C-alpha cells in the first residue's frame, strides 16, 4: 500500500518488493544529522549536488531524529509497508577507513503491516563495539532496506 509506484531494474522472485537506501553524516554530539548531508530524503541538498540544488527522486525517508540515547537515531520512512525483509548498514569512521570495532545496529521496525498511512520507524545506533553505543561527529551512516510493499503480492 505504498502511496507511490516504484520502478526498479532489479528482478525479484517475489512481486511487490521495494529496495531503498539512505544515509547521513552524524553531526555535533546530541544533535540531529545535518539535512544538507542526508541522501534518500528527496528534495534535500546533498553532497552529490551543488549547494541549494535538490536531490533527484522521491523521498524514501521522512525524517532522521537524534534520540536522547547515546548514538541512537530514530528513522521514519515516508511510507508504510507490509514488512521489512532485510536491513543492512555500514558505519564509516572519520579515519582513513572503517574501524574494525565500528558497528551499526538497526532495530526491529515498528508499524509493519499498519497500512500505507502509518510509516515504518526503526532505530539506527552507532557503536564502537557490539556493546557500547557511541556518539561521534562526522561518521557516515549508510543503510540499505528491502521492504514488502503492502499493496502487492502475498
C-alpha positions in Angstrom: 0.0 0.0 0.0 2.8 2.4 -0.6 1.3 5.6 -1.9 3.6 5.7 -5.0 4.5 3.4 -7.9 8.1 2.3 -7.8 10.3 1.4 -10.8 13.2 -0.9 -10.5 15.7 -2.6 -12.8 16.2 -5.3 -10.2 14.5 -8.6 -10.6 13.0 -10.4 -7.7 11.3 -13.8 -7.3 8.6 -12.2 -5.2 6.4 -9.3 -6.5 6.0 -6.1 -4.6 9.4 -5.6 -3.1 10.8 -2.1 -2.7 14.5 -1.5 -2.4 15.6 1.7 -0.8 18.8 3.2 0.5 19.6 6.3 2.6 22.4 7.7 4.6 23.5 10.6 6.8 26.6 12.0 8.5 26.5 12.4 12.2 26.9 16.0 13.3 27.7 17.6 16.7 27.1 15.2 19.6 23.5 15.3 20.8 22.1 16.9 17.6 20.1 15.7 14.6 22.0 15.0 11.4 22.6 18.0 9.1 20.0 17.6 6.4 22.3 19.0 3.8 24.3 15.8 4.1 21.4 13.3 4.1 20.7 11.3 1.0 17.4 9.4 0.3 15.1 12.1 1.6 14.3 13.7 -1.7 14.2 17.5 -2.1 17.2 18.0 0.2 20.6 19.4 -0.8 23.3 16.8 -0.7 27.0 16.1 -1.4 26.1 15.0 -5.0 24.6 18.3 -5.9 25.7 22.0 -5.9 24.6 23.9 -2.8 21.0 24.8 -3.0 20.2 22.0 -5.5 17.7 19.2 -4.7 18.5 15.5 -4.8 16.6 13.8 -7.5 13.8 11.3 -7.0 11.0 11.0 -4.4 11.7 10.9 -0.7 12.3 7.4 0.8 12.9 8.7 4.3 10.6 11.2 6.1 12.9 12.1 9.0 16.0 11.2 11.0 15.9 12.4 14.5 18.6 12.1 17.3 17.1 10.5 20.4 18.1 11.1 24.0 20.1 7.8 24.0 23.8 7.8 23.1 24.5 7.2 19.4 20.8 6.5 18.6 18.8 7.9 15.7 15.0 7.4 15.0 14.3 6.9 11.3 10.8 7.3 9.9 10.2 6.1 6.4 8.0 8.1 4.1 5.5 5.3 3.5 4.0 2.3 5.3 4.8 -1.2 4.2 3.7 -4.8 4.9 7.0 -5.7 6.3 10.8 -5.3 6.4 12.5 -8.2 4.7 16.1 -7.1 5.0 18.0 -4.2 6.7 21.8 -3.8 6.4 24.1 -0.9 7.1 27.6 0.4 7.2 29.2 2.8 9.6 32.3 4.6 8.3 34.6 6.4 10.8 36.3 9.7 10.2 39.7 7.9 9.8 41.1 6.6 6.5 38.8 3.6 6.7 36.2 1.9 8.8 37.5 0.9 12.2 37.4 -2.8 12.9 35.3 -2.3 16.0 32.9 0.2 14.5 29.4 -1.3 14.1 25.9 -0.2 13.2 22.8 -1.6 14.8 19.4 -1.5 13.2 16.4 -2.3 15.5 13.3 -4.2 14.6 10.8 -2.0 12.8 7.6 -0.6 14.3 4.3 -0.2 12.4 4.8 -3.1 10.0 1.6 -4.0 8.2 -0.2 -0.9 9.6 -1.1 0.3 6.1 0.3 3.0 3.9 -0.8 5.8 6.2 1.4 4.6 9.0 5.1 4.9 8.2 7.6 2.3 9.4 10.0 3.5 12.0 13.2 2.0 13.5 16.3 2.9 15.4 19.8 3.1 14.0 22.6 3.1 16.6 26.2 3.8 16.0 28.7 1.8 18.2 32.4 1.5 18.7 31.9 -2.2 19.5 28.9 -4.5 19.8 28.1 -3.5 23.3 28.8 0.3 23.5 26.7 2.8 21.7 28.8 5.9 21.0 28.2 9.3 19.6 30.9 10.8 17.4 30.6 13.7 15.0 31.4 13.2 11.3 30.6 9.5 10.9 28.9 8.4 7.7 26.0 6.0 8.1 24.6 4.1 5.1 21.5 1.9 5.3 20.0 -0.5 2.7 16.5 -1.9 3.1 14.3 -4.4 1.2 10.6 -3.9 2.1 7.4 -5.8 1.1 5.0 -3.3 -0.5 1.7 -4.0 1.2 -0.2 -3.4 -2.0 1.4 -6.2 -4.0 1.8 -9.9 -3.8 1.3 -12.0 -0.7 
